[in-house]
Amino acid sequence: MGNEMNQTEAIQTSQPMGRRGLFRLGGMTIGGAALLAACRKTEAGTLGRVGEGPTNPVLADPIVDNGVLLRTLAGVELSIVNAYQRMLDEKLLQGTSATFPAIGDLTTLVTTFQKHHVKAATTYNRLATDEGAESWDCGNTHLDAAYLSPIFDRVVLGVKATDNAKAIAPSDDTVRDMVNLVFALESLSAESAQALVPQVTLATIRATAMSIGVRSARQASLTALRINPSSYVSAADAANAQPGVTTSTPAPAAAPAASDGPPLTEIPLPVAIPSQFGELSPVIYVGGNGDENGVRLKLNFETPSLNSLAYPYNACAKG
């Protein structure tokens, strides 16, 4: 009998292994590997890394001091200078305006304004270098990217059609939109200078900022009067002792309705109000042609904040 058993075992071992045998053998292998892994001593190590790459840069702490604030305002002034230069180069202030038919050519006026802002930028940079900071010799990157470039693109070029929206034609009144932009930028310059006063630590910087702000406020008022000659409000009619009254406040005015389509967004008319104090509230700009729903481009110009300051680790783009 023992011989018979040995013969049977020999026959069984000589037979090819089937699928069940493979599964059975695979299960034993996995079980054995798991047992060995559980019994083996393990130590935590660093995670593996695929490829080599630079580590994330560590920026310096965003300290806001006199130099940073002055560099920032120099950039704001240079952004205004560059915007005016584009208006002059492309002759965007010339021609007729259906909205303001009596406004005339403001080329000479804007050229004079531009000289003031060139001088203001130079002054801010000189004060910045006196504080140990590097001068800022280009426009404010946030103001250029978020405000000025979109305005010029919308007014001059319009917007191309997309899968979800129809095309928007260039401005229906380029002179109107450019003059309103001049008013907004002069108001921004005045408000930025006023906002700087309580933030800096030296009286000399405060005095210089106030002189620049006063000039810009006067230029904003002059622009408002050219746009809307009846916009002057006398001191007797204005509560000029209240800090909440601005030197130039926009008042809503009806915009020309489109002949075929929904009504266009109203464009506010500026008003010149004599006041002892100016506001720091956003300066509203509405311009460009309306979209398929009649909505024009609307932006709120605001004084520089943390996301638009020229920190020491920021620099003007080369070229």
Backbone bond lengths (Angstrom), bond angles and torsions (degrees), N, CA, C in turn:
res aa  C-N    CA-C-N  psi(-1)  N-CA   C-N-CA  omega(-1)  CA-C   N-CA-C  phi
1 M - - - 1.470 - - 1.505 110.64 -
2 G 1.311 113.39 -36.27 1.464 116.34 177.92 1.497 111.28 -62.10
3 N 1.341 115.57 -35.92 1.460 118.02 178.67 1.514 111.87 -66.52
4 E 1.369 115.46 -37.80 1.466 119.45 178.73 1.520 111.14 -63.00
5 M 1.346 117.03 -41.38 1.464 120.59 179.36 1.518 110.62 -64.07
6 N 1.292 116.26 -41.71 1.464 118.55 -179.81 1.521 111.37 -64.46
7 Q 1.352 115.51 -37.02 1.459 118.62 177.88 1.518 111.56 -66.29
8 T 1.357 115.67 -39.15 1.476 119.49 179.23 1.517 111.24 -64.19
9 E 1.336 115.36 -43.10 1.467 118.81 179.73 1.517 110.47 -64.34
10 A 1.288 117.21 -37.43 1.462 119.85 179.61 1.504 111.05 -65.26
11 I 1.384 114.61 -40.73 1.464 118.64 178.17 1.522 110.76 -63.19
12 Q 1.367 116.37 -43.06 1.469 120.13 -178.04 1.523 111.54 -65.08
13 T 1.326 117.71 -41.20 1.458 119.53 -177.85 1.514 112.08 -71.99
14 S 1.327 116.40 -23.05 1.458 118.37 179.91 1.515 112.84 -83.33
15 Q 1.350 118.09 -12.93 1.458 120.98 179.45 1.527 110.44 -73.90
16 P 1.344 117.72 145.45 1.488 119.65 177.85 1.519 110.62 -65.37
17 M 1.340 115.86 149.75 1.470 121.29 -178.28 1.523 109.78 -79.18
18 G 1.331 117.59 132.26 1.454 122.58 178.40 1.517 112.83 -89.83
19 R 1.355 115.72 -174.04 1.461 120.29 -178.80 1.513 112.17 -64.48
20 R 1.345 116.65 -37.73 1.466 119.18 179.62 1.519 110.52 -63.61
21 G 1.294 115.14 -38.22 1.457 118.04 178.52 1.515 112.06 -65.52
22 L 1.315 116.23 -39.82 1.466 119.76 177.90 1.523 110.94 -63.34
23 F 1.334 116.40 -44.81 1.465 119.66 178.45 1.519 110.92 -61.01
24 R 1.354 115.24 -42.43 1.456 119.86 -179.09 1.526 110.31 -64.05
25 L 1.316 116.16 -42.32 1.458 120.40 179.21 1.526 111.54 -67.96
26 G 1.350 116.24 -39.65 1.466 119.62 178.05 1.507 112.13 -64.06
27 G 1.329 117.25 -39.80 1.460 120.07 177.96 1.507 111.79 -63.48
28 M 1.330 117.03 -39.54 1.456 119.95 178.18 1.522 110.97 -65.70
29 T 1.335 116.79 -37.57 1.470 120.00 -179.73 1.516 110.90 -65.56
30 I 1.351 116.86 -46.37 1.464 120.64 179.68 1.509 111.18 -63.44
31 G 1.348 115.99 -43.23 1.457 119.19 179.24 1.511 111.64 -61.96
32 G 1.328 117.12 -41.32 1.454 120.01 178.73 1.513 112.12 -65.76
33 A 1.333 117.04 -39.96 1.469 120.27 179.04 1.518 110.75 -64.90
34 A 1.341 116.99 -40.12 1.464 119.95 178.70 1.517 111.02 -64.44
35 L 1.348 116.62 -39.59 1.458 120.26 179.36 1.522 110.75 -64.45
36 L 1.320 117.13 -42.81 1.457 120.28 178.98 1.522 111.53 -65.34
37 A 1.339 116.03 -38.92 1.466 119.06 -179.97 1.514 111.11 -66.66
38 A 1.341 116.81 -35.15 1.464 119.57 -179.48 1.515 111.40 -71.26
39 C 1.312 117.00 -31.76 1.457 120.41 -177.30 1.524 112.98 -87.92
40 R 1.355 116.70 -15.71 1.460 118.90 -175.41 1.517 110.56 -79.25
41 K 1.292 117.32 147.87 1.456 123.58 177.11 1.529 109.01 -76.37
42 T 1.335 116.69 128.42 1.465 121.54 -178.47 1.512 109.86 -121.50
43 E 1.325 115.30 151.12 1.458 121.99 177.26 1.522 108.77 -132.47
44 A 1.354 115.32 139.28 1.464 119.95 179.28 1.516 109.78 -72.66
45 G 1.299 116.07 138.66 1.463 120.88 178.28 1.514 110.69 -134.28
46 T 1.309 116.81 -177.17 1.460 121.14 179.60 1.513 110.16 -74.60
47 L 1.322 115.81 150.16 1.447 120.85 179.42 1.523 109.95 -69.38
48 G 1.298 114.71 148.54 1.451 118.90 178.20 1.519 111.39 -69.87
49 R 1.300 116.94 157.42 1.455 122.18 -177.21 1.517 109.03 -133.38
50 V 1.306 115.30 132.69 1.454 120.60 179.74 1.520 108.38 -96.57
51 G 1.287 118.05 115.72 1.457 121.45 179.24 1.516 112.25 78.54
52 E 1.305 115.45 174.98 1.454 122.45 179.11 1.518 108.98 -122.75
53 G 1.319 117.06 137.58 1.457 121.35 179.53 1.507 110.63 -151.22
54 P 1.321 116.84 162.58 1.470 119.31 -179.57 1.518 111.37 -69.49
55 T 1.287 116.29 149.66 1.458 121.00 176.81 1.519 109.93 -77.61
56 N 1.317 116.56 164.15 1.459 120.82 179.46 1.524 110.25 -65.05
57 P 1.337 117.34 133.04 1.470 118.83 179.99 1.519 110.93 -68.88
58 V 1.286 116.12 146.07 1.460 122.35 178.28 1.523 107.98 -105.54
59 L 1.338 116.30 113.55 1.456 120.94 -179.18 1.522 110.06 -83.06
60 A 1.287 114.40 153.53 1.459 119.27 176.64 1.522 110.08 -69.02
61 D 1.312 115.90 158.75 1.456 120.17 178.89 1.530 109.72 -60.41
62 P 1.345 117.91 133.51 1.471 120.55 -177.84 1.531 111.95 -76.44
63 I 1.304 115.65 74.84 1.461 120.49 179.75 1.526 109.08 -75.76
64 V 1.317 116.32 131.55 1.461 122.04 178.33 1.520 108.07 -104.24
65 D 1.319 116.31 110.58 1.454 120.96 178.96 1.523 109.21 -129.62
66 N 1.320 116.22 -172.45 1.462 120.05 -178.63 1.527 111.74 -57.83
67 G 1.334 116.15 -42.61 1.455 119.47 -178.38 1.514 112.76 -62.12
68 V 1.330 117.23 -43.13 1.466 121.09 179.32 1.521 110.60 -63.32
69 L 1.312 117.45 -44.89 1.459 120.96 -178.98 1.525 111.55 -64.28
70 L 1.317 117.02 -40.57 1.463 120.48 -179.23 1.527 111.19 -70.47
71 R 1.330 117.14 -40.19 1.467 120.31 175.24 1.525 110.59 -59.60
72 T 1.317 115.80 -40.40 1.460 120.26 -179.24 1.518 111.25 -62.56
73 L 1.320 117.09 -46.47 1.460 119.31 -179.25 1.522 112.04 -69.22
74 A 1.323 117.11 -30.90 1.465 118.88 173.30 1.525 110.21 -61.27
75 G 1.331 116.75 -40.36 1.454 120.53 177.36 1.516 112.59 -65.34
76 V 1.333 117.12 -39.85 1.465 120.67 177.36 1.524 110.30 -60.64
77 E 1.326 116.54 -45.94 1.465 120.19 -179.88 1.528 111.17 -63.44
78 L 1.325 117.58 -39.62 1.460 120.07 179.34 1.529 111.65 -70.15
79 S 1.323 117.67 -31.43 1.468 119.88 173.75 1.523 110.39 -62.68
80 I 1.324 116.45 -40.37 1.464 120.61 177.51 1.527 110.08 -65.41
81 V 1.329 116.50 -42.68 1.469 120.57 177.77 1.527 110.40 -58.41
82 N 1.314 117.08 -46.07 1.465 121.11 -178.67 1.527 111.63 -66.53
83 A 1.325 116.99 -38.24 1.465 120.12 178.29 1.525 110.59 -64.02
84 Y 1.318 116.75 -43.59 1.464 119.98 178.09 1.524 111.23 -64.91
85 Q 1.325 116.14 -37.26 1.464 118.87 179.16 1.517 111.03 -63.49
86 R 1.311 117.17 -38.34 1.466 119.36 177.88 1.527 110.50 -66.87
87 M 1.327 116.88 -40.12 1.468 119.19 176.26 1.521 111.15 -58.67
88 L 1.328 116.11 -42.44 1.460 120.53 -178.03 1.525 111.19 -71.51
89 D 1.322 117.27 -42.96 1.464 120.47 -178.18 1.525 111.80 -64.70
90 E 1.315 116.56 -40.42 1.464 120.67 -177.32 1.522 112.62 -93.29
91 K 1.345 116.32 5.01 1.471 121.99 176.98 1.535 111.49 54.97
92 L 1.326 115.35 42.68 1.464 120.31 -177.77 1.520 112.66 -78.60
93 L 1.328 117.45 -12.16 1.465 120.93 179.46 1.522 112.15 -95.32
94 Q 1.306 116.69 -5.92 1.457 120.73 -179.68 1.520 110.29 -94.20
95 G 1.293 115.65 163.61 1.451 120.07 -178.21 1.517 111.26 102.45
96 T 1.291 115.76 -173.33 1.461 121.53 -178.22 1.520 110.23 -104.29
97 S 1.313 114.34 155.54 1.461 121.38 178.51 1.519 108.89 -123.89
98 A 1.329 115.88 122.63 1.460 119.43 177.59 1.518 111.19 -68.75
99 T 1.320 116.75 -29.10 1.468 120.60 -179.92 1.515 111.22 -79.04
100 F 1.343 116.90 -41.43 1.468 122.22 179.85 1.531 108.68 -122.25
101 P 1.323 118.30 75.98 1.474 119.90 -173.69 1.520 114.20 -65.79
102 A 1.331 118.29 -21.85 1.462 120.80 -176.21 1.524 112.76 -102.56
103 I 1.308 118.91 11.09 1.461 119.69 -173.78 1.523 112.26 -74.89
104 G 1.306 118.36 -31.22 1.456 120.74 178.95 1.521 112.94 76.47
105 D 1.332 114.97 -171.25 1.462 122.24 -178.78 1.528 109.13 -87.83
106 L 1.326 116.72 121.67 1.466 121.50 -178.19 1.527 112.38 -100.43
107 T 1.318 117.29 18.00 1.461 120.12 -177.40 1.519 111.87 -59.20
108 T 1.331 116.93 -47.70 1.466 120.52 -178.72 1.519 111.10 -64.10
109 L 1.321 116.83 -41.08 1.462 120.92 -179.02 1.526 110.94 -64.40
110 V 1.315 117.22 -45.85 1.463 120.86 -178.64 1.528 110.54 -68.05
111 T 1.316 117.57 -33.05 1.464 120.00 175.31 1.522 110.87 -61.87
112 T 1.326 116.46 -40.25 1.467 120.47 176.50 1.521 110.96 -65.73
113 F 1.325 116.54 -42.66 1.466 120.27 177.01 1.527 110.59 -59.28
114 Q 1.319 116.39 -41.21 1.461 120.92 -177.18 1.525 111.25 -61.21
115 K 1.319 117.12 -39.94 1.468 120.47 179.14 1.526 110.85 -61.51
116 H 1.332 116.64 -38.40 1.468 119.97 177.38 1.519 110.94 -61.35
117 H 1.322 117.30 -42.61 1.466 120.23 -176.90 1.527 111.76 -73.67
118 V 1.326 117.80 -31.02 1.465 119.89 173.23 1.523 109.62 -61.96
119 K 1.310 116.18 -45.22 1.465 120.54 178.99 1.525 110.96 -65.71
120 A 1.331 116.92 -38.72 1.465 120.20 179.21 1.525 110.82 -63.62
121 A 1.326 117.47 -43.04 1.467 120.61 178.67 1.522 111.09 -62.67
122 T 1.329 116.34 -41.66 1.464 120.08 177.87 1.524 110.97 -62.22
123 T 1.320 116.35 -40.68 1.467 120.73 -179.95 1.523 111.24 -65.82
124 Y 1.324 116.84 -45.95 1.466 119.94 178.93 1.529 110.93 -61.33
125 N 1.313 117.41 -41.34 1.467 120.21 179.66 1.526 111.52 -66.82
126 R 1.319 116.83 -37.45 1.471 119.11 177.69 1.522 110.27 -63.18
127 L 1.322 116.72 -42.86 1.463 120.00 177.84 1.527 111.15 -65.91
128 A 1.321 116.61 -35.06 1.469 120.18 179.34 1.524 110.94 -65.70
129 T 1.319 116.88 -44.08 1.466 119.39 178.83 1.526 111.09 -67.10
130 D 1.326 116.93 -31.78 1.467 119.43 175.04 1.526 111.23 -63.32
131 E 1.332 116.15 -27.04 1.464 121.27 178.97 1.528 112.22 -89.51
132 G 1.321 116.78 5.87 1.458 120.27 177.98 1.512 115.00 89.52
133 A 1.321 118.32 7.46 1.459 121.72 179.42 1.527 110.07 -97.49
134 E 1.318 115.52 161.63 1.456 120.34 175.60 1.526 109.54 -83.36
135 S 1.302 115.81 147.61 1.463 119.76 179.65 1.527 109.93 -68.36
136 W 1.323 115.19 153.65 1.467 121.72 178.25 1.525 107.20 -111.60
137 D 1.338 116.59 110.57 1.455 121.45 -168.52 1.518 113.80 -109.42
138 C 1.309 117.44 26.10 1.464 121.32 175.59 1.522 108.06 -142.77
139 G 1.314 115.63 176.34 1.451 119.43 179.91 1.521 112.56 -69.17
140 N 1.317 115.89 162.73 1.460 121.37 176.05 1.528 108.56 -69.75
141 T 1.312 116.86 120.65 1.460 120.97 -172.25 1.527 112.27 -62.52
142 H 1.325 117.26 -38.09 1.466 119.70 -179.67 1.523 110.83 -69.07
143 L 1.314 117.21 -43.61 1.463 120.88 179.11 1.523 110.70 -63.02
144 D 1.319 117.00 -40.45 1.465 120.13 -179.65 1.525 111.70 -66.87
145 A 1.333 116.30 -47.25 1.464 120.21 -172.56 1.520 112.89 -76.28
146 A 1.327 117.27 -38.39 1.469 120.56 -172.88 1.522 113.36 -92.02
147 Y 1.322 117.82 -17.89 1.462 119.97 -174.42 1.525 112.91 -126.13
148 L 1.321 117.00 -62.90 1.462 119.85 -169.54 1.527 112.65 -68.58
149 S 1.306 117.64 -46.51 1.471 119.44 179.28 1.525 112.18 -61.33
150 P 1.347 119.69 -46.25 1.468 118.76 176.84 1.524 113.49 -60.99
151 I 1.336 117.42 -35.68 1.465 119.71 -179.75 1.521 110.56 -67.03
152 F 1.324 117.19 -50.20 1.464 119.72 -179.77 1.524 111.13 -62.28
153 D 1.316 117.45 -39.99 1.463 119.99 179.11 1.522 111.22 -63.68
154 R 1.313 117.08 -43.96 1.464 120.66 -177.67 1.527 110.81 -68.84
155 V 1.325 117.28 -41.23 1.463 120.64 -176.39 1.525 111.15 -74.36
156 V 1.316 117.30 -47.06 1.463 121.10 -172.60 1.526 112.21 -84.90
157 L 1.319 117.16 -41.84 1.463 120.96 -172.50 1.517 113.80 -104.42
158 G 1.315 117.73 -27.24 1.449 120.01 -171.35 1.524 110.40 79.09
159 V 1.316 116.37 -162.08 1.466 121.66 -178.34 1.523 108.78 -130.49
160 K 1.324 116.41 133.17 1.456 120.68 178.61 1.524 110.73 -73.14
161 A 1.311 115.12 154.67 1.460 120.55 178.67 1.522 110.40 -70.49
162 T 1.321 115.04 149.21 1.456 122.14 175.64 1.521 108.91 -125.96
163 D 1.325 116.13 -178.08 1.460 119.69 178.66 1.521 111.73 -66.29
164 N 1.339 116.50 -24.02 1.462 120.16 -174.90 1.523 113.99 -109.75
165 A 1.315 118.87 -7.30 1.467 120.45 -176.32 1.519 110.02 -147.90
166 K 1.316 114.86 150.49 1.459 120.87 177.85 1.524 110.11 -79.12
167 A 1.309 115.23 163.80 1.461 120.60 178.42 1.529 110.22 -68.25
168 I 1.334 115.12 151.02 1.465 121.65 176.02 1.520 107.31 -114.42
169 A 1.307 116.36 125.89 1.459 121.47 -177.58 1.528 110.45 -71.21
170 P 1.338 117.89 159.62 1.468 119.69 173.04 1.521 111.00 -58.05
171 S 1.309 115.60 172.96 1.461 121.07 -172.84 1.526 112.34 -56.88
172 D 1.314 115.20 143.80 1.454 120.88 174.38 1.524 111.92 -81.09
173 D 1.357 117.70 -7.38 1.467 122.24 178.15 1.529 107.69 -159.07
174 T 1.321 116.09 87.63 1.464 120.55 -175.51 1.517 112.01 -64.61
175 V 1.334 117.67 -41.64 1.466 120.71 -179.53 1.521 110.42 -60.02
176 R 1.305 116.78 -44.29 1.472 120.80 178.35 1.522 111.18 -57.89
177 D 1.318 116.74 -46.87 1.463 120.27 -176.83 1.521 111.91 -67.86
178 M 1.327 117.54 -36.55 1.461 119.96 179.65 1.529 111.27 -71.93
179 V 1.315 117.40 -39.86 1.467 119.92 178.85 1.526 110.21 -65.88
180 N 1.308 116.92 -40.54 1.466 119.54 176.47 1.526 111.26 -64.58
181 L 1.329 117.01 -32.99 1.461 120.05 176.13 1.525 110.54 -67.85
182 V 1.325 117.57 -38.44 1.466 120.61 175.86 1.521 110.19 -59.10
183 F 1.322 116.49 -45.16 1.467 119.89 178.39 1.525 110.99 -61.02
184 A 1.329 116.99 -42.96 1.466 120.45 -179.13 1.527 111.13 -64.58
185 L 1.323 117.65 -40.58 1.464 120.42 -178.18 1.523 111.90 -71.72
186 E 1.322 117.49 -37.15 1.464 119.20 176.15 1.531 110.31 -65.30
187 S 1.313 116.53 -39.95 1.466 120.26 177.56 1.522 110.75 -65.80
188 L 1.335 116.56 -39.21 1.465 120.34 178.32 1.520 110.87 -63.50
189 S 1.319 117.41 -42.05 1.463 120.81 178.47 1.521 110.76 -61.10
190 A 1.330 116.55 -43.36 1.466 120.26 179.96 1.523 111.26 -65.32
191 E 1.318 117.19 -44.78 1.463 120.64 -178.87 1.530 111.31 -67.48
192 S 1.325 117.25 -37.87 1.464 119.99 -179.95 1.519 110.94 -64.82
193 A 1.331 116.69 -40.10 1.463 119.91 177.55 1.522 110.75 -65.49
194 Q 1.327 116.36 -39.99 1.461 119.65 179.24 1.526 110.85 -67.16
195 A 1.334 117.00 -39.38 1.466 120.31 179.49 1.520 111.65 -67.04
196 L 1.329 117.06 -25.81 1.459 120.57 -179.18 1.522 111.95 -70.95
197 V 1.320 117.16 -31.66 1.471 121.73 -171.26 1.525 112.77 -53.91
198 P 1.333 120.93 -51.90 1.470 119.14 -178.15 1.529 114.21 -77.37
199 Q 1.327 118.05 -5.89 1.463 120.01 -176.00 1.525 113.45 -94.13
200 V 1.326 117.43 -26.41 1.463 120.15 -178.68 1.520 109.79 -87.78
201 T 1.330 115.53 164.55 1.468 120.47 -173.09 1.522 114.04 -106.00
202 L 1.329 117.65 -6.97 1.457 120.07 -177.29 1.519 110.96 -111.39
203 A 1.322 115.81 136.78 1.462 120.80 -179.87 1.523 111.63 -65.72
204 T 1.318 117.33 -32.64 1.464 119.68 179.97 1.525 111.32 -64.93
205 I 1.325 116.70 -37.59 1.467 119.80 177.55 1.523 109.82 -67.97
206 R 1.312 117.21 -40.59 1.464 120.58 178.94 1.525 110.83 -60.52
207 A 1.319 116.35 -45.14 1.467 120.08 -178.39 1.526 110.96 -63.42
208 T 1.315 116.70 -41.98 1.463 120.11 179.55 1.521 111.06 -65.47
209 A 1.328 116.62 -42.72 1.463 120.07 178.93 1.518 111.06 -62.89
210 M 1.322 117.41 -39.05 1.466 120.11 179.80 1.522 111.25 -64.72
211 S 1.325 117.13 -39.31 1.466 119.23 179.55 1.526 111.21 -66.16
212 I 1.326 116.86 -38.88 1.467 119.95 176.72 1.520 110.42 -66.79
213 G 1.330 116.55 -43.29 1.455 120.12 -179.13 1.515 113.14 -63.90
214 V 1.322 117.00 -37.86 1.470 120.48 178.84 1.522 110.14 -62.95
215 R 1.323 116.89 -44.49 1.468 120.25 179.49 1.528 110.56 -62.52
216 S 1.320 117.49 -43.83 1.464 120.16 179.80 1.523 111.18 -65.18
217 A 1.335 117.53 -38.60 1.464 120.67 178.79 1.521 110.93 -63.71
218 R 1.315 116.85 -39.18 1.464 120.13 177.81 1.527 110.86 -66.20
219 Q 1.319 116.09 -39.06 1.462 119.04 177.91 1.526 111.11 -66.96
220 A 1.327 117.28 -35.54 1.464 120.10 175.82 1.521 110.75 -64.45
221 S 1.326 116.65 -42.24 1.462 120.40 179.34 1.522 110.97 -65.65
222 L 1.330 116.68 -40.12 1.463 120.03 178.03 1.520 110.93 -62.79
223 T 1.320 116.38 -41.27 1.463 120.02 177.39 1.521 110.88 -63.63
224 A 1.321 116.70 -40.65 1.465 120.39 178.56 1.521 111.07 -61.34
225 L 1.325 116.57 -39.63 1.463 120.11 179.99 1.525 111.42 -70.89
226 R 1.320 117.98 -32.47 1.460 119.79 175.51 1.530 110.92 -69.80
227 I 1.317 116.38 -36.96 1.463 119.58 178.00 1.516 110.86 -70.25
228 N 1.307 115.64 -45.04 1.469 121.66 -174.45 1.526 108.58 -136.44
229 P 1.345 118.25 88.42 1.471 120.77 -175.50 1.522 114.23 -57.17
230 S 1.305 117.66 -23.91 1.466 120.11 -179.98 1.516 112.28 -92.01
231 S 1.332 117.21 14.69 1.465 120.02 -174.44 1.515 113.55 -85.38
232 Y 1.331 118.14 -6.30 1.466 119.25 -177.95 1.518 109.95 -73.16
233 V 1.315 115.72 130.52 1.461 122.29 176.97 1.516 107.12 -113.03
234 S 1.321 117.22 122.96 1.460 121.06 -175.94 1.520 110.84 -67.60
235 A 1.323 114.70 160.25 1.460 120.18 -179.74 1.516 111.55 -63.32
236 A 1.334 116.78 -28.62 1.463 119.73 179.87 1.524 111.47 -68.42
237 D 1.325 116.23 -28.11 1.465 119.89 -178.28 1.523 113.06 -95.28
238 A 1.314 116.57 -10.64 1.465 120.30 -178.39 1.513 110.29 -110.47
239 A 1.317 116.78 140.90 1.471 121.20 176.75 1.519 107.63 -81.74
240 N 1.352 114.98 75.58 1.455 119.00 -170.53 1.518 113.48 -75.98
241 A 1.321 118.69 -2.85 1.459 120.11 177.23 1.518 112.05 -90.88
242 Q 1.318 117.09 -2.55 1.459 120.76 -177.33 1.526 109.68 -93.85
243 P 1.324 117.29 129.02 1.463 119.59 -179.98 1.517 113.30 -62.37
244 G 1.327 117.80 -20.38 1.453 119.68 -176.51 1.503 114.34 -79.34
245 V 1.316 119.47 -0.04 1.452 121.98 -178.50 1.517 109.20 -97.68
246 T 1.296 117.45 128.00 1.456 121.21 -179.04 1.518 111.44 -91.21
247 T 1.304 116.17 161.56 1.457 120.47 179.31 1.522 112.05 -75.80
248 S 1.294 117.69 -15.60 1.463 120.50 179.46 1.518 108.71 -152.79
249 T 1.309 116.52 104.76 1.456 122.49 -174.41 1.518 109.85 -112.61
250 P 1.340 119.12 129.98 1.449 119.99 178.31 1.518 111.49 -75.02
251 A 1.313 116.04 137.98 1.456 121.88 175.21 1.516 107.88 -115.79
252 P 1.326 118.58 136.11 1.461 119.64 -176.29 1.515 111.73 -65.29
253 A 1.316 115.52 140.29 1.458 121.85 177.36 1.511 108.05 -135.13
254 A 1.309 116.16 147.40 1.450 120.73 -177.81 1.517 110.41 -69.54
255 A 1.315 116.03 130.92 1.458 121.17 176.77 1.520 109.14 -90.60
256 P 1.326 117.85 150.87 1.458 119.87 178.90 1.519 111.03 -58.81
257 A 1.304 116.69 132.73 1.459 121.15 -179.01 1.520 110.32 -77.92
258 A 1.292 116.17 144.66 1.458 120.50 177.88 1.521 109.59 -70.74
259 S 1.328 116.25 143.21 1.457 120.04 -177.62 1.524 111.39 -69.27
260 D 1.306 116.53 -33.18 1.459 120.40 178.95 1.522 109.23 -135.39
261 G 1.289 116.46 103.51 1.452 120.71 -179.23 1.510 111.45 136.76
262 P 1.325 116.50 -178.64 1.469 120.80 -178.94 1.523 110.90 -68.56
263 P 1.334 117.61 159.72 1.472 120.42 178.40 1.518 111.04 -64.64
264 L 1.335 115.67 144.93 1.453 121.04 -179.45 1.521 110.83 -81.08
265 T 1.327 115.48 156.64 1.460 121.35 177.98 1.523 110.31 -59.38
266 E 1.323 116.17 136.03 1.458 119.89 177.65 1.523 110.65 -67.20
267 I 1.320 116.02 142.08 1.460 121.79 178.22 1.520 108.16 -106.52
268 P 1.328 118.26 121.96 1.470 120.03 -176.65 1.522 111.91 -70.47
269 L 1.321 115.53 144.30 1.459 122.15 174.05 1.522 108.77 -95.90
270 P 1.322 118.24 134.38 1.470 120.03 178.61 1.520 111.73 -73.89
271 V 1.313 115.31 151.43 1.464 122.27 178.34 1.516 108.16 -128.32
272 A 1.329 117.21 133.49 1.461 122.31 178.95 1.517 109.06 -95.07
273 I 1.332 116.53 117.95 1.460 121.95 -177.41 1.522 108.91 -123.73
274 P 1.333 118.10 122.36 1.473 119.09 175.51 1.520 110.34 -67.73
275 S 1.315 116.23 133.45 1.457 120.27 -176.45 1.511 109.77 -155.14
276 Q 1.314 114.86 153.28 1.459 119.84 177.40 1.522 111.96 -79.41
277 F 1.301 116.30 -21.41 1.458 120.94 -178.12 1.523 108.98 -135.50
278 G 1.303 115.34 155.79 1.451 120.65 175.61 1.516 110.65 -112.00
279 E 1.314 115.98 160.84 1.457 120.77 178.37 1.521 110.60 -87.45
280 L 1.319 114.96 161.69 1.455 121.97 172.64 1.524 110.65 -114.04
281 S 1.316 115.70 18.89 1.458 120.08 -179.90 1.527 110.09 -75.74
282 P 1.335 117.79 161.25 1.465 120.40 -179.39 1.527 112.28 -58.74
283 V 1.320 115.24 145.87 1.464 122.23 175.85 1.524 107.10 -95.70
284 I 1.307 116.57 118.25 1.463 121.48 -174.33 1.526 110.21 -82.39
285 Y 1.311 115.09 131.04 1.467 121.03 173.85 1.518 108.60 -123.62
286 V 1.320 116.30 129.21 1.461 122.73 175.17 1.522 107.34 -128.71
287 G 1.315 117.50 127.41 1.459 119.44 -177.74 1.506 112.33 -165.20
288 G 1.323 114.48 -178.89 1.451 120.66 -177.96 1.516 111.67 79.93
289 N 1.298 115.16 173.85 1.455 120.18 177.22 1.521 109.92 -81.21
290 G 1.326 116.28 160.09 1.450 120.23 179.76 1.518 112.42 -80.61
291 D 1.322 115.69 154.23 1.459 119.63 175.74 1.520 109.49 -81.22
292 E 1.310 117.63 -164.79 1.462 120.80 -177.25 1.524 112.59 -63.48
293 N 1.339 116.38 -17.70 1.462 120.79 176.62 1.525 112.52 -102.31
294 G 1.323 117.00 6.36 1.453 120.93 179.99 1.513 114.49 83.08
295 V 1.329 118.41 9.47 1.463 122.13 -175.55 1.529 109.65 -87.97
296 R 1.316 116.14 122.96 1.458 121.70 176.42 1.533 109.70 -87.12
297 L 1.325 115.12 172.09 1.461 120.77 174.93 1.525 108.96 -71.92
298 K 1.321 116.64 131.37 1.463 121.64 179.43 1.522 109.01 -131.46
299 L 1.326 115.78 125.67 1.460 121.89 179.41 1.515 109.94 -133.82
300 N 1.311 115.51 149.07 1.460 121.88 176.45 1.527 108.88 -111.39
301 F 1.322 116.29 107.89 1.465 120.51 176.57 1.526 109.07 -74.64
302 E 1.338 115.92 129.51 1.458 120.98 -178.55 1.521 110.33 -128.33
303 T 1.321 115.37 155.40 1.460 120.28 178.15 1.530 109.56 -64.40
304 P 1.334 118.14 155.72 1.468 120.79 -176.05 1.523 112.79 -56.03
305 S 1.332 114.59 139.70 1.457 121.76 178.11 1.524 108.45 -127.57
306 L 1.335 116.45 -170.97 1.463 120.78 -174.00 1.521 113.06 -59.84
307 N 1.333 117.06 -29.83 1.466 119.19 -177.76 1.520 112.82 -84.42
308 S 1.327 117.91 -0.30 1.464 120.10 -178.85 1.521 112.78 -128.00
309 L 1.335 117.41 10.38 1.460 120.24 179.77 1.529 110.78 -78.39
310 A 1.318 115.76 152.40 1.469 121.88 178.42 1.524 108.64 -95.12
311 Y 1.329 115.99 85.31 1.459 121.75 -177.67 1.533 110.31 -70.30
312 P 1.334 117.38 163.96 1.472 119.23 -179.28 1.524 113.75 -59.30
313 Y 1.340 118.04 -29.68 1.461 119.74 -179.25 1.524 112.35 -85.24
314 N 1.328 118.64 -2.93 1.459 121.99 174.10 1.527 109.81 -87.15
315 A 1.298 115.64 152.50 1.464 120.73 178.79 1.520 109.18 -150.78
316 C 1.314 115.99 155.67 1.455 120.85 176.55 1.528 109.57 -67.87
317 A 1.324 115.31 146.02 1.460 119.81 178.10 1.522 109.89 -66.57
318 K 1.322 116.32 138.78 1.457 120.50 -179.53 1.520 110.09 -76.49
319 G 1.312 114.53 141.94 1.459 119.76 179.99 1.488 112.06 84.44
